[in-house]
Amino acid sequence: MSNMLDSLVKNRIFPNEEDVIKTLLGDYIIRQIGNQKREIKRFERRYGMSFERFKEYLHERSNLLEKGDLSRQERQTLAQAIMQEEDDWLGWKVAKEMLESWIGLRQEGTH
């Protein structure tokens, strides 16, 4: 790794090792921000709603499962769908939290 850094400085691509690391980390953080934004958009397209609305939707579906007048088959089908949706909720939540973390790191790096 050190040889790579030295090479980038020797070839005058960067003025010093600190600039190499700062630039490469900055690029990495920007890529991670893009990845998380794409993941969030994927969930928004799949469900046609925002994360906040999706939380309400899941709550409504859980209430329907608990209190709704459903047949055994309908209840089982709904329970399976809710389990998948809860997995997606968790993935969506993680993507949102990771996005906030990467944005925070990016802001720290600009100060």
C-alpha positions as CSV (number, residue, x, y, z in Angstrom):
1,M,0.0,0.0,0.0
2,S,2.8,2.4,0.9
3,N,4.5,1.7,-2.5
4,M,1.2,2.7,-4.3
5,L,1.0,5.9,-2.3
6,D,4.7,6.7,-3.0
7,S,4.1,6.0,-6.7
8,L,1.2,8.4,-6.9
9,V,3.2,11.1,-5.2
10,K,6.4,10.4,-7.2
11,N,4.5,10.6,-10.5
12,R,3.1,13.9,-9.3
13,I,-0.5,12.7,-9.5
14,F,-0.9,14.0,-5.9
15,P,1.3,16.4,-4.0
16,N,1.6,14.2,-0.9
17,E,0.3,11.0,0.7
18,E,-2.2,12.8,2.8
19,D,-3.9,14.2,-0.3
20,V,-3.9,10.7,-1.9
21,I,-5.7,9.3,1.1
22,K,-8.1,12.2,1.5
23,T,-9.0,12.2,-2.2
24,L,-9.5,8.4,-2.3
25,L,-11.5,8.3,0.9
26,G,-13.7,11.2,-0.4
27,D,-14.4,9.3,-3.6
28,Y,-15.2,6.2,-1.7
29,I,-17.6,8.1,0.6
30,I,-19.4,9.6,-2.4
31,R,-19.8,6.2,-4.0
32,Q,-21.3,4.8,-0.7
33,I,-23.7,7.7,-0.6
34,G,-24.8,6.9,-4.2
35,N,-25.2,3.2,-3.3
36,Q,-27.4,4.0,-0.4
37,K,-29.5,6.5,-2.3
38,R,-30.0,3.9,-5.1
39,E,-31.1,1.3,-2.5
40,I,-33.6,3.7,-1.0
41,K,-35.0,4.6,-4.4
42,R,-35.3,0.9,-5.2
43,F,-37.6,0.5,-2.1
44,E,-39.5,3.6,-2.9
45,R,-40.2,2.3,-6.5
46,R,-41.1,-1.2,-5.3
47,Y,-43.7,0.1,-2.8
48,G,-44.6,3.4,-4.4
49,M,-44.2,5.4,-1.2
50,S,-41.8,7.0,1.2
51,F,-40.2,5.2,4.1
52,E,-42.4,7.1,6.6
53,R,-45.6,6.1,4.7
54,F,-44.3,2.5,4.4
55,K,-44.0,2.3,8.3
56,E,-47.7,3.4,8.5
57,Y,-48.6,0.9,5.8
58,L,-47.0,-1.9,7.7
59,H,-48.8,-0.9,10.9
60,E,-52.1,-1.0,9.0
61,R,-51.3,-4.4,7.6
62,S,-50.4,-5.8,11.0
63,N,-53.7,-4.4,12.4
64,L,-55.6,-6.1,9.6
65,L,-53.8,-9.4,10.3
66,E,-54.6,-9.1,14.0
67,K,-58.2,-7.8,13.9
68,G,-59.4,-8.3,10.4
69,D,-62.2,-10.7,9.4
70,L,-60.0,-12.9,7.3
71,S,-60.2,-16.6,6.3
72,R,-57.4,-18.9,7.4
73,Q,-55.9,-18.8,3.9
74,E,-56.1,-15.0,3.7
75,R,-54.5,-14.7,7.1
76,Q,-51.6,-17.0,6.2
77,T,-51.1,-15.2,2.8
78,L,-51.1,-11.8,4.6
79,A,-48.7,-13.0,7.3
80,Q,-46.2,-14.2,4.7
81,A,-46.5,-10.9,2.8
82,I,-46.0,-8.9,6.0
83,M,-42.9,-11.0,6.9
84,Q,-41.3,-10.1,3.5
85,E,-42.4,-6.4,3.9
86,E,-40.8,-6.3,7.4
87,D,-37.5,-7.6,6.0
88,D,-37.7,-4.9,3.4
89,W,-38.5,-2.3,6.1
90,L,-35.4,-3.4,7.9
91,G,-33.2,-3.2,4.8
92,W,-34.7,0.2,4.0
93,K,-34.1,1.5,7.5
94,V,-30.5,0.3,7.4
95,A,-30.0,2.0,4.0
96,K,-31.4,5.3,5.4
97,E,-29.2,5.1,8.5
98,M,-26.1,4.2,6.4
99,L,-26.8,7.2,4.1
100,E,-27.0,9.5,7.1
101,S,-23.7,8.1,8.4
102,W,-21.9,8.5,5.1
103,I,-23.2,12.0,4.7
104,G,-22.0,12.8,8.2
105,L,-18.5,11.5,7.4
106,R,-18.5,13.5,4.2
107,Q,-19.4,16.7,6.1
108,E,-16.7,15.9,8.7
109,G,-14.1,15.6,6.0
110,T,-15.0,19.0,4.5
111,H,-14.3,20.9,7.8
